[in-house]
């Protein structure tokens, strides 16, 4: 083990199939290249009715979640997401005029149901809570998720329409073979590095970067490939869920009493399976702490 964090790397797969994927989803499920691809597909399904739809999104989200709305011509407004010391609270204005509301829980720590604008379609991003047993799903018209956040999954995400079937408006294409090839090559190159057979990180970092540039330019309509779905099933299995809980318990306990750093979520709920254990850094020391960790081969992303 040469480092902690950064990108995943490939491991032998057990060929267990896809039985662990989206176990609690009950609707018309499709598997796509990424969470962004899945989101674009469900927005196509919504948009095919004709009129441009106004969207209401959380202020705390990735740009890749906003881009599909903009590309499909959805006017976008944002509702505030506030951290109250224990959880992220979405301050959704139920009187706000919109046709679509996007909601999400953060980092695997599950939140609550909300009061929504009347007649709005509800989209839930399930990416962070795929393994959390108490995750809310029954208030949404659509669910979607990226599996790539959970392991060495080259290209897989899912979308579910809870009422009815997806229409013909959804773009469908075979998997993005060039992207999948690059991503898998990078996973294998990092595995070689982690095993000690190489001391040079730059080749696999370059290939990961090239793969992400491909995805930025060309992500629409591609289906997931079978190998990625198998890798996702491995990453989302019950054994890994327990390992993540054990790791989270150890990390939260280890952070107790520190003055500079404190966990954003100081308690792990009985049904929570964290995607990350996010920490907040006091006194403007975040970048200095991150640099110190990098010098010690610990790579923590900034969210």
Secondary structure, 3 states (H helix, E strand, C coil): CCCEECCCCCCCCCCCCCCCCCCCCCCEEEEECCHHHHHHHHHHHHHCCCCCCCEEEECCCCHHHHHHHHHCCCCEEEEEEEECCCCEEEECCCCCCCCEEEEECECCECCCCCCCCCCCEEEEECHHHCCCCCCCCCCCCEEEEECHHHCCCCCCEEEEECCCCCCCCCCCECCCHHHHHHHHHHHHHHHHHHCCCCCCCHHHHHHHHHHHHHHHHCCCCEECCHHHHHHHHHHCCHHHHHHHHHHHHHHHHHHCCCCCEEECCCCCCCCCCCCCCCEEECCCCHHHHHHHHHHCCEECCCC
